[in-house]
């Protein structure tokens, strides 16, 4: 009888702790994906429908550095390739803690076209019109309000603008 009470008390404590951690971390909104690059290539990203693996960088001009595309890892020979992204882009939806202060990798799906109207922010010759995106595990954050245990496998409601 005494063992049953101890087990019940432990379960209640664990449940309260789990609910508290979830409340502090924020409600899960989007799960992270895993980078599944299979091959390697040294060529640039082709035009047309494409899945691009890239990182957001803090440079002038096009800010997305290509890491891979269509399940292939890009081997950089000389300069890295940068592209501009419009449409459903992570930098339009996510907070600065995810985008600016840490380097995260994203899988962005869309259509790559020639950039006919380059601007100061989108000076790349290639423009990705994004349809959807995912963030790659592990998710890195630079929280302005520290979290007890920030989740590395999902984006929470606190991670969005």
N, C-alpha and C positions, 0 to 999 in steps of 0.2 A: 504494500500500500504506500509506503514511504517512497519507494523507488518511482512509482507512477507519478507522484506529486512532483518529484524532482525533474522527471522527464517533461512533464507538462510545463513546468516553470521555465526550463531551458528552451523549449519550443516557442513559448510566448516571447521570451527575451530575444531569440533569433528572429522571430517574425517582426518584432518592433524595430530591431536593428536594421533589418532589410528594408522595411518601409521608410525608415529615417534616411538611409543611404540613398534610396531611390528619390526621395523628396529633395535631398540636397543636390543630387546630380542632375535633376531635371527629367521630365518625361521622355522616354525614347521616341524618336521621330523617324530616324533613318539608320539602318544597320550598315556597318562597313563591309566592304567586299575585299577579297584577297586578290593580289596581283597574280595573274595566271599566265604571264608571258612565257611562251614556249620556245620561240626561235629568236634569232638575232638578225639584224639588217643594218646596213650602213647607208641605205638610200633614204631620201626625204619622204615625207608623208604624201601619198598620192591624192589627187583630187577625187571627189565623189563621196559616196557614203562611207564613213569611216568611224572606227572607235579609237580615240586617241588617249594615251596615258600621258599625263603631263603634270607639271608642278607650277604653281603660281610663284612668280619671282618679283622682286622689287627693282625693276629696271625701267628706263624710259622706253616708250614705244610699246611694242607687243610684249605682254607680261607672262605669257604661258610658254614654258620651255617643254618641248616634246621629249618624253622619256621612252615612249614606245607607241606602237599603233597596231591594230588588228592582231593582237596576241604576239607581237614581235617586239623585242627590246632593241632600242636604237643604240648602236655603238657610235659614239661621237667621234668623227674624224675632223679635227679642226674645231670650228665653231659649232655650238649647239643651235638647233633650229627652234625659232620662236614663232608662234602663231597668235593671231587675235581671235577672240571668241565673242560672239553675240548670241542672243537668244537665251535659252535656259542655262545660265552659267552659274557656277558655285559662288563666284565673287559678288554676284547680285543678290544672293540669298543668305550667305553665311556671315557671321560676325567677324570682326577684326582679330579676335583671339585665335580663330582657326586659320584665317587667310593671311594675315600680315606678319604675325609674330612667330609663327612656326612654319616649317616646310612640310606640307602634306601632299600626298599624291592623289590625283583624281583620274577616274575613267570617265571620259566625256564622249557621248555618242552624238553624231550629227552628220552634216554634209559639209565637206571642205570645198570652198570655191576660191576663185581668184579675187583678191581684194581690189576692186576697180576704183574705190574712193578712199584711199588711205588718209588717215587723220593723224594728228600728233600722238593720240593714244593707241590707235590701231594702224601702225605703220608697216605691219607685216604684209608680204605679198600674198599670204594665204589667210583666209578668214573661215573659221569654223562656225557654222550656224548650228548651235547645239540644240538637241531635242531633249536629252536627259543626261544625268551625271550620277556618279557614285563616288564615295570617298574610299580610299584604300586603307586597310588595317595596317598598322595601329594609327589611331587618330591622335595627333599631337595638339595640345592646347597651351596657350599662355594666358591663363585666367587672370583677369583684373581682380575678381573676387574669388579667392582660392576655394576649390572644392575639396572635400575630405578625400574622396577617391574618385577622380574624374574618369568617366567611362572611356575606354580606348576602343571599344568595339561598336559603339553607336553614337550618332549625333542626337543630342537632346534638344528640348525646346529652348534652352538657354544658348545654344550655339547658333541660332538663326537671328537675323536682324529683326 
